[in-house]
């Protein structure tokens, strides 16, 4: 599991560095919040199906 976490952080860093140069930090924060909210709603909908 540790190796997976390390790989994910490397991928996230590789994606985040160019994104930070393009997108304003506030827009990035809002976008992240919306994405996490959507993911949470999706998980909540899937739980009763299981």
C-alpha positions as CSV (number, residue, x, y, z in Angstrom):
1,X,0.0,0.0,0.0
2,X,2.9,2.4,0.8
3,X,4.3,2.0,-2.7
4,X,0.8,2.8,-4.2
5,X,0.6,6.0,-2.0
6,X,4.1,7.0,-3.1
7,X,3.2,6.5,-6.8
8,X,0.0,8.5,-6.4
9,X,1.8,11.4,-4.8
10,X,4.4,11.4,-7.7
11,X,1.6,11.4,-10.2
12,X,-0.3,14.2,-8.3
13,X,2.9,16.3,-8.1
14,X,3.6,15.8,-11.9
15,X,0.0,17.0,-12.7
16,X,-0.2,19.7,-10.0
17,X,3.1,21.6,-10.9
18,X,2.0,22.6,-14.5
19,X,-1.6,23.2,-13.3
20,X,-0.5,25.6,-10.5
21,X,1.4,27.7,-13.1
22,X,-1.8,28.0,-15.2
23,X,-4.7,28.1,-12.7
24,X,-5.1,30.7,-9.9
25,X,-4.8,29.1,-6.5
26,X,-8.4,30.2,-5.5
27,X,-9.8,28.6,-8.7
28,X,-7.8,25.4,-8.0
29,X,-9.2,25.3,-4.4
30,X,-12.8,25.8,-5.6
31,X,-12.4,23.2,-8.4
32,X,-10.9,20.7,-5.9
33,X,-13.8,21.3,-3.5
34,X,-16.4,20.7,-6.3
35,X,-14.6,17.6,-7.5
36,X,-14.4,16.2,-3.9
37,X,-18.1,17.0,-3.3
38,X,-19.1,15.2,-6.5
39,X,-17.0,12.2,-5.5
40,X,-18.6,12.2,-2.0
41,X,-22.1,12.3,-3.5
42,X,-21.2,9.5,-5.9
43,X,-19.9,7.3,-3.1
44,X,-23.1,8.0,-1.0
45,X,-25.2,6.9,-3.9
46,X,-23.2,3.7,-4.4
47,X,-23.3,2.6,-0.8
48,X,-27.0,1.7,-0.6
49,X,-26.6,-0.3,-3.9
50,X,-24.1,-2.5,-2.1
